[in-house]
Amino acid sequence: MVAEAPGSARLLLAPNVVHLAPEAAVFTAMKEGWARQQHARFLKASTNEPRLRLINRFEVFTGLYPCRPARAARNTAMMQALADLPPVVLSDLIGIQPRTAERFAALAGENWSDYLAATRPRPHQMRGTGRG
């Protein structure tokens, strides 16, 4: 049997109860568990309450729960962005290493080497710019 971490949502949910809105129930249990953990760390309510309000505003504003798998959504968004942008541009925009962006581009099947070769200045184009 695996020991549950104190404040785990599973410890706060009633067993043998089927929730009509399971994501909302888990999210509420997660917030309650988190609040209990913070209280056990002797953090004051004046510290915890603004944080809980922020989490609640996130839920109301987005209609999403943080317990959803975010990695799959993030990766899908990166793949879509790579269909429109070269990897080096995406790496600058979202703060990842260029090599990581290149790997995602390879997974997405996008090859921007033709684009980069076409946009690279040719020596005859550089003559009047003071670079060549």
Secondary structure, 3 states (H helix, E strand, C coil): CCCCCCCCHHHHCCCCCCCCCHHHHHHHHHHHHHHHHHHHCCCCHHHHHHHHHHHHHHHHHHCCCCCCCHHHHHHHHHHHHHHHCCHHHHHHHHCCCHHHHHHHHHHHCCCCHHHHHHHCCCHHHCHHHCCC
